[in-house]
Amino acid sequence: MVAKPPAPLACGLPGTLATSLPMANPIIALIILLLNLYWWVVIIAVIVSWLIAFNVINTYNNFVRTLLRALEALTEPVFRRVRKVIPPMGGLDLSPLAVLVVIWFIQYSLVWSSNRFGF
């Protein structure tokens, strides 16, 4: 008799790590879900910063200003720590890229350790 593989994790954004790998621990699943959400916050913050730099978004709009404050409050504490290690080079800020790589590494480490050690 052939054993059925475990069902994929039901939480997480479609097509992300949390939905593509089987996992038994709900705490690790929650951590991966939060990391996925923060991944998208970083991506949105980068896109919004580009739109502001090219004067596509009007920063005098109240809704836009509120969105900018929220994105800054969520991303700047992490970006600031990364900028201490990797300063901007020639006007190019690599801190969002470094944060995305660290998120990826944490996610895969959690999944690997969960599958390897069974927790």
Secondary structure, 3 states (H helix, E strand, C coil): CCCCCCCCCCCCCCCCHHHHCCCCCHHHHHHHHHHHHHHHHHHHHHHHHHHHHCCCCCCCCHHHHHHHHHHHHHHHHHHHHHHHHCCCECCECCHHHHHHHHHHHHHHHHHHHHHHHCC
